[in-house]
Amino acid sequence: MIEASAYRPAKLTPVTSPHALREATVRDYKRNAERAGINVPSSALESLAIADLEMVDCLQRGIDRSPPIARPPAPKKPVIDPTGGLPFKAAPAKRDALSYVELTKLSARWPFAMGRIRRILEGAVPNRDPILVAMSCSYPEMAVRVLRLHRDYLMRGRDSRHNPFRWMNEIDARRALVRFTEDICDASSGKLGPWWVPK
């Protein structure tokens, strides 16, 4: 038996070549496997050593070889049903494209009514807020009524108990639009005088 005091480790020599470094790494891996009682083929140990040495070399050079992080797919935006599940029919593409002639057939006074509406809306300044648009008109109170009527007509397909055009068919809605417009013109007569004089 060799005494502990008589043991002297061999002098360490620097590894100077890549081949020598690979051989030393394979040797150390083999010793570790034998100490753990694992029998690993030399080819597997050599492949592991080469992979580890390449990783160290990349780290020293500042090369990132880590696998890309798998990002979760972006969540899909929920599809919102604008009708809320209610059985509304799609509006015709040209539902609101009323021609001047069509409404003139419903009322001979329509051209005069349009002249009065233009006078009420004089000076309007474009704005996203319809109230601010109305306040910039020559006659703000009447302008609010005109813009509200226009909004209600455009939104007549919605089930709102506040909309006077609710559930009207197209013909009735156009007739009501003419009648309500003439009512606004009649109400403006106190400030602007008569808007239509029968011949």
C-alpha positions as CSV (number, residue, x, y, z in Angstrom):
1,M,0.0,0.0,0.0
2,I,1.3,3.4,-1.0
3,E,1.4,6.0,1.8
4,A,-0.5,9.2,1.3
5,S,2.6,11.2,2.0
6,A,4.5,9.4,-0.8
7,Y,1.9,10.3,-3.5
8,R,2.9,13.1,-5.7
9,P,0.7,14.2,-8.7
10,A,2.4,14.5,-12.0
11,K,3.4,17.9,-13.2
12,L,0.6,19.6,-15.2
13,T,1.4,20.4,-18.7
14,P,-0.6,23.0,-20.7
15,V,-2.7,21.7,-23.6
16,T,-1.4,23.4,-26.7
17,S,-3.4,21.9,-29.6
18,P,-7.1,21.3,-30.3
19,H,-6.3,17.6,-30.9
20,A,-4.7,17.3,-27.4
21,L,-7.6,19.2,-25.8
22,R,-10.1,16.8,-27.4
23,E,-8.2,13.7,-26.2
24,A,-7.9,15.1,-22.7
25,T,-11.7,15.9,-22.6
26,V,-12.6,12.4,-23.8
27,R,-10.3,10.9,-21.2
28,D,-11.9,12.9,-18.4
29,Y,-15.4,12.0,-19.5
30,K,-14.4,8.4,-19.7
31,R,-13.0,8.5,-16.1
32,N,-16.2,10.1,-14.8
33,A,-18.4,7.5,-16.5
34,E,-16.3,4.7,-15.0
35,R,-16.5,6.2,-11.5
36,A,-20.3,6.3,-11.9
37,G,-20.3,2.7,-13.1
38,I,-21.6,3.5,-16.5
39,N,-20.2,1.9,-19.6
40,V,-20.3,4.5,-22.4
41,P,-18.9,3.8,-25.9
42,S,-15.9,5.9,-26.9
43,S,-17.6,7.2,-30.0
44,A,-20.4,8.7,-27.8
45,L,-17.9,10.3,-25.4
46,E,-16.0,11.8,-28.3
47,S,-19.1,13.3,-29.9
48,L,-20.1,14.7,-26.5
49,A,-16.6,16.2,-26.0
50,I,-16.6,17.8,-29.4
51,A,-20.0,19.3,-28.9
52,D,-19.0,20.7,-25.5
53,L,-15.7,22.1,-26.8
54,E,-17.5,23.8,-29.7
55,M,-19.9,25.4,-27.3
56,V,-17.0,26.7,-25.2
57,D,-15.3,28.1,-28.3
58,C,-18.5,29.9,-29.3
59,L,-18.9,31.4,-25.8
60,Q,-15.3,32.7,-25.9
61,R,-15.9,34.3,-29.3
62,G,-19.2,35.8,-28.3
63,I,-21.3,33.7,-30.6
64,D,-24.8,32.8,-29.3
65,R,-25.8,29.3,-30.2
66,S,-28.6,28.9,-27.8
67,P,-31.8,27.6,-29.5
68,P,-34.4,30.3,-30.4
69,I,-37.1,30.9,-27.8
70,A,-40.5,29.7,-29.1
71,R,-42.9,32.5,-28.8
72,P,-46.5,31.7,-28.3
73,P,-48.7,32.6,-31.2
74,A,-50.5,36.0,-30.9
75,P,-54.0,35.5,-29.6
76,K,-56.7,35.8,-32.2
77,K,-59.1,38.8,-31.9
78,P,-62.5,37.7,-31.0
79,V,-65.1,38.1,-33.7
80,I,-67.9,40.3,-32.5
81,D,-71.3,40.0,-34.0
82,P,-72.5,43.5,-34.6
83,T,-76.1,42.4,-34.4
84,G,-75.7,40.8,-31.0
85,G,-77.2,37.6,-32.4
86,L,-80.4,39.3,-33.3
87,P,-82.0,38.3,-36.7
88,F,-81.4,41.5,-38.6
89,K,-81.1,41.5,-42.3
90,A,-78.2,43.0,-44.1
91,A,-78.9,46.5,-45.3
92,P,-79.0,47.1,-49.0
93,A,-75.8,48.5,-50.4
94,K,-77.5,51.7,-51.7
95,R,-80.1,52.0,-49.0
96,D,-79.2,55.6,-48.1
97,A,-78.5,56.8,-51.7
98,L,-81.6,58.9,-52.0
99,S,-81.8,61.0,-55.1
100,Y,-83.2,64.5,-55.3
101,V,-85.8,63.4,-57.8
102,E,-87.1,60.5,-55.7
103,L,-88.0,62.7,-52.7
104,T,-89.4,65.4,-55.0
105,K,-91.9,62.8,-56.2
106,L,-93.1,62.4,-52.6
107,S,-93.5,66.2,-52.0
108,A,-93.5,69.1,-54.4
109,R,-92.2,71.2,-51.5
110,W,-89.0,69.2,-51.0
111,P,-86.8,71.6,-53.1
112,F,-88.0,74.5,-50.9
113,A,-87.4,72.5,-47.7
114,M,-83.8,71.8,-48.9
115,G,-83.3,75.5,-49.4
116,R,-84.4,76.2,-45.8
117,I,-82.2,73.4,-44.4
118,R,-79.2,74.8,-46.3
119,R,-79.9,78.2,-44.7
120,I,-80.2,76.6,-41.2
121,L,-76.8,74.8,-41.7
122,E,-74.9,77.8,-43.0
123,G,-71.5,78.3,-41.5
124,A,-71.1,74.7,-40.3
125,V,-67.6,73.8,-39.4
126,P,-66.6,70.1,-39.8
127,N,-66.0,68.2,-36.6
128,R,-66.3,64.6,-35.3
129,D,-68.8,65.8,-32.6
130,P,-72.1,66.6,-34.3
131,I,-73.1,68.9,-31.4
132,L,-70.0,71.1,-32.2
133,V,-71.0,71.1,-35.8
134,A,-74.5,72.2,-34.9
135,M,-73.2,75.0,-32.6
136,S,-71.1,76.4,-35.5
137,C,-74.2,76.8,-37.7
138,S,-76.2,80.0,-38.2
139,Y,-79.1,78.6,-36.2
140,P,-77.8,76.0,-33.7
141,E,-81.1,74.9,-32.2
142,M,-82.6,74.1,-35.6
143,A,-79.3,72.5,-36.8
144,V,-79.4,70.1,-33.8
145,R,-82.9,69.0,-35.0
146,V,-81.6,68.5,-38.6
147,L,-78.6,66.5,-37.6
148,R,-80.6,64.4,-35.2
149,L,-83.2,63.6,-37.9
150,H,-80.4,62.7,-40.3
151,R,-78.8,60.4,-37.7
152,D,-82.1,58.7,-36.9
153,Y,-82.8,58.1,-40.6
154,L,-79.4,56.5,-41.2
155,M,-79.7,54.3,-38.1
156,R,-83.3,53.3,-38.7
157,G,-82.3,49.6,-39.0
158,R,-81.4,49.5,-35.3
159,D,-84.0,48.4,-32.8
160,S,-84.2,51.7,-30.8
161,R,-87.5,52.9,-29.3
162,H,-86.2,56.4,-29.5
163,N,-85.8,56.3,-33.3
164,P,-89.0,57.5,-35.1
165,F,-88.1,55.5,-38.2
166,R,-88.0,52.2,-36.2
167,W,-89.4,49.3,-38.2
168,M,-90.5,51.4,-41.1
169,N,-90.2,50.0,-44.6
170,E,-88.3,52.1,-47.2
171,I,-91.3,53.9,-48.7
172,D,-92.7,54.9,-45.3
173,A,-89.2,55.9,-44.0
174,R,-88.8,58.3,-47.0
175,R,-92.3,59.8,-46.5
176,A,-91.5,60.3,-42.8
177,L,-88.2,61.9,-43.6
178,V,-89.9,64.4,-45.9
179,R,-92.7,65.1,-43.3
180,F,-90.2,65.6,-40.4
181,T,-88.0,67.8,-42.5
182,E,-91.0,70.0,-43.4
183,D,-91.8,70.1,-39.6
184,I,-88.4,71.6,-38.9
185,C,-88.9,74.1,-41.7
186,D,-92.2,75.1,-40.3
187,A,-90.6,75.6,-36.8
188,S,-88.0,77.8,-38.4
189,S,-90.5,80.2,-39.9
190,G,-90.7,82.3,-36.7
191,K,-87.0,83.3,-37.1
192,L,-86.5,82.9,-40.8
193,G,-89.9,83.7,-42.3
194,P,-92.0,81.4,-44.5
195,W,-90.1,78.8,-46.4
196,W,-92.9,77.9,-48.9
197,V,-95.7,80.0,-50.2
198,P,-98.5,78.2,-52.0
199,K,-99.2,79.5,-55.5
